[in-house]
Amino acid sequence: MRYNRSVGKSLKAILICLLVPACAGAQDYAGKFYTAGPSTGTFFALTYDDGPGATTPALLDLLASSGAKATFFISGRPSGKNLSALQRACAEGHLAANHTLSHKNYFKLAVDPDKDKILAAELEPTGKAIEKACGYRPRIMRMPNGYSRDWVRKVARAEGYALVNWTYGSDWTKLSDEEMTAGYLKALKPGAILLFHDGGGKVRQRTLRLTRAVLAEAAKRGLEPVTLDRLLNIGDIGDTIPISSGK
C-alpha cells in the first residue's frame, strides 16, 4: 500500500490538536480581516511591504540590535541578495507573509470576471517561494494597496490566509519626516499594526529612521514588537514549524 503523505500530515495535525487544546480553532483565521490586534497587553507589530529590497539587510541589523521581531510582506519570487535577506529574516525569527507576485492594481481588476482566479494565481508562486526559503507555508497575506472586498476574503479563506492591513502607515506619502514620526508615535499602542516599506533597489533611509524612532519610543513605553502571528494568535501548528525537505 502506498503511503499518502498529505493524509499522514492531516492525521498528525488531528492527533496534535487532540493532545493540545490550544490548537482548537487554529484554522479560524482563514478569510478574516485585521487592522489591529488586542488593545490589552504590551504587544504591537512592525510590518514591512514590497521586499526584500536594498533596505532589508540594514533593517534586519536594526531590529537585531533591539531584539525586535517584525513581519515582512514578500512580493514576487526573491532571488540573489533578496533571497538571502528573506532567508536571514526567517532565520532570525521574523515572519514572512504573502504580498502577491506582482502587486497588481485590484481597484482596476475588480471588474474582471476572473479576478478570483487572478488573485489565487498571484498568491501561489510567492507562497511557494516563502515556503522554500523559510520552511513554512505563509498563512497571512496583505493585498496590494490594502485593497479589501468581500470577494478577496473569500479567496483568502479558500487559500488558507488571514488578511491583515494596518493601523497606521505613511512612509510612502509626501508628509515631512517630522509629521510621519509624529503619526507613527501617536499610533504606537498595544495592538497597533504599523506599516513601512523595505522594497526597491535603493536603501530607504526614511524607513530606517522611522523604525528607529518607533523602537526607541516603544522601549520607553514598555511595548514589545512581535510578529503578526503572535499578535493576532494566527497559525497552525503544522504550518509554523519548519517543514522537512525529505520526499
C-alpha positions in Angstrom: 0.0 0.0 0.0 1.4 3.4 -1.0 1.7 5.9 1.8 -0.1 9.2 1.2 2.0 12.0 2.8 -0.9 14.5 2.7 -3.1 12.1 4.6 -0.3 11.4 7.0 0.2 15.1 7.7 -3.5 15.6 8.3 -3.7 12.7 10.7 -0.7 14.1 12.5 -2.3 17.5 12.8 -5.5 15.9 14.2 -3.6 14.0 16.8 -1.7 17.1 17.8 -5.0 19.0 18.2 -6.4 16.2 20.3 -3.4 16.5 22.6 -3.0 20.3 22.5 -6.2 22.2 23.3 -4.6 25.5 22.3 -4.8 24.5 18.7 -8.6 24.3 18.7 -9.9 26.7 16.1 -6.4 27.2 14.7 -7.9 27.5 11.1 -10.5 30.0 12.2 -8.3 32.9 11.0 -8.7 32.0 7.3 -10.6 34.7 5.5 -10.7 37.0 8.5 -9.6 40.6 8.2 -7.5 42.5 10.7 -6.2 46.1 11.1 -5.1 45.8 14.7 -4.5 43.2 17.5 -5.7 43.1 21.1 -5.6 46.5 22.8 -4.6 44.9 26.1 -1.1 43.8 27.0 2.2 45.1 25.5 2.4 43.7 22.0 2.4 45.6 18.7 3.6 44.8 15.2 6.1 46.3 12.8 5.3 45.2 9.2 7.2 45.9 6.0 5.8 45.6 2.5 7.2 45.0 -1.0 10.5 43.5 0.0 13.0 42.1 0.3 15.0 45.0 -1.1 18.1 47.1 -0.6 16.8 48.3 2.8 16.2 44.9 4.2 19.7 43.9 5.4 20.2 47.2 7.3 16.7 46.9 8.7 17.5 43.4 10.0 20.6 44.8 11.7 18.5 47.5 13.3 15.8 45.0 14.5 18.5 42.7 15.8 20.1 45.4 17.8 17.0 45.8 19.9 15.7 42.3 19.8 12.6 43.3 17.9 10.6 40.9 15.7 8.8 42.0 12.6 6.6 40.7 9.7 7.8 41.0 6.1 5.1 41.0 3.4 7.0 39.5 0.5 6.4 40.4 -3.2 7.5 38.3 -6.2 10.0 35.5 -6.1 13.0 36.8 -4.3 16.4 35.8 -5.7 20.1 36.6 -5.2 20.7 39.1 -2.4 16.9 39.5 -1.8 16.6 35.8 -1.3 19.5 35.8 1.1 17.8 38.7 3.0 14.5 36.7 3.2 16.3 33.6 4.5 18.1 35.7 7.1 14.9 37.3 8.2 13.2 34.0 8.8 16.3 32.5 10.5 16.3 35.4 12.9 12.8 34.9 14.0 10.9 37.3 11.8 7.7 36.2 9.9 7.3 36.1 6.2 3.8 36.8 4.8 2.4 37.0 1.3 2.0 40.3 -0.6 1.4 38.6 -4.0 3.6 38.1 -7.0 3.3 41.3 -9.0 1.4 43.9 -6.9 -1.4 44.3 -9.3 -4.0 47.1 -9.1 -7.1 45.3 -7.8 -9.1 48.5 -7.8 -9.0 48.2 -11.6 -9.1 44.4 -11.7 -12.3 44.3 -9.6 -14.5 44.3 -12.7 -12.6 41.4 -14.2 -14.8 38.3 -14.1 -11.7 36.1 -13.5 -10.5 38.3 -10.6 -10.7 35.4 -8.1 -8.5 33.2 -10.3 -6.1 36.0 -10.9 -5.6 36.6 -7.2 -5.2 32.9 -6.4 -2.6 32.7 -9.1 -0.8 35.7 -7.7 -0.7 34.2 -4.2 0.6 30.7 -5.2 4.1 31.4 -6.5 5.1 33.9 -3.7 3.7 31.4 -1.1 5.8 28.7 -2.6 8.9 31.0 -2.7 8.4 31.7 1.0 8.0 28.0 1.8 11.2 27.2 0.0 13.2 29.9 1.7 11.8 29.8 5.2 10.5 26.2 5.6 6.8 27.0 6.2 3.7 28.0 4.3 2.7 31.6 4.9 -0.7 32.0 6.5 -1.0 35.8 6.4 -1.4 38.0 3.4 -1.8 41.6 2.6 -3.4 42.9 -0.6 -1.6 45.4 -2.7 -2.6 48.9 -1.7 -4.6 47.4 1.2 -7.4 46.5 -1.2 -10.2 44.8 0.7 -13.6 43.5 -0.5 -15.8 40.5 0.3 -14.6 38.6 -2.8 -11.0 39.0 -1.6 -11.9 37.5 1.8 -13.5 34.5 0.0 -10.3 33.9 -1.9 -8.2 34.3 1.2 -10.4 31.8 3.0 -10.2 29.3 0.2 -6.4 29.7 0.1 -6.0 29.5 3.9 -4.9 33.1 4.5 -5.8 35.7 7.1 -5.9 39.2 5.6 -4.0 41.9 7.5 -3.9 45.6 6.8 -2.6 48.2 9.2 -3.5 50.6 12.0 -1.2 53.3 10.6 1.4 53.9 7.9 2.7 56.9 6.0 6.3 56.3 4.9 5.3 56.4 1.2 3.5 59.8 1.4 4.6 63.4 1.0 4.5 64.2 4.7 7.6 65.6 6.3 9.8 63.3 8.4 8.6 65.2 11.5 4.9 64.7 10.6 5.5 61.0 9.8 7.3 60.4 13.0 4.6 62.1 15.0 2.0 59.9 13.2 3.7 56.7 14.0 4.4 57.5 17.6 0.8 58.6 18.1 -0.4 55.3 16.7 2.1 53.3 18.8 -0.2 51.5 21.2 -0.9 47.9 22.3 -2.3 46.0 19.3 -1.1 48.6 16.7 0.0 47.2 13.3 2.4 49.7 11.8 3.1 49.7 8.1 6.5 50.6 6.5 8.2 49.6 3.2 11.6 47.9 2.6 11.3 47.1 -1.1 13.2 48.6 -4.0 16.7 48.9 -5.2 17.7 51.9 -3.1 18.1 52.0 0.7 15.0 53.7 2.2 16.7 55.8 4.9 13.3 57.2 5.9 12.1 53.6 6.8 15.2 53.1 8.9 14.8 56.4 10.7 11.1 55.9 11.4 11.7 52.3 12.6 14.5 53.6 14.9 12.2 56.2 16.4 9.4 53.7 17.0 11.7 51.2 18.6 13.1 53.9 21.0 9.6 55.1 22.0 8.3 51.5 22.4 11.2 50.8 24.8 10.2 53.8 26.9 6.6 52.7 27.0 7.3 49.1 27.7 5.9 47.9 24.4 7.2 44.8 22.6 7.2 44.4 18.8 6.2 40.9 17.8 5.3 39.0 14.7 1.8 39.2 13.4 1.0 35.5 14.1 1.9 36.1 17.7 0.0 39.4 18.0 -3.1 38.0 16.4 -2.8 34.4 17.6 -2.8 33.2 14.0 -1.3 30.0 12.8 -1.5 26.2 12.5 1.0 24.1 14.5 1.9 22.1 11.4 2.5 25.3 9.3 4.5 27.4 11.7 7.3 24.9 12.2 10.0 24.1 9.6 8.8 21.6 7.0 11.1 18.6 6.3 12.6 18.7 2.8 12.6 14.9 2.7 10.5 13.2 0.0 
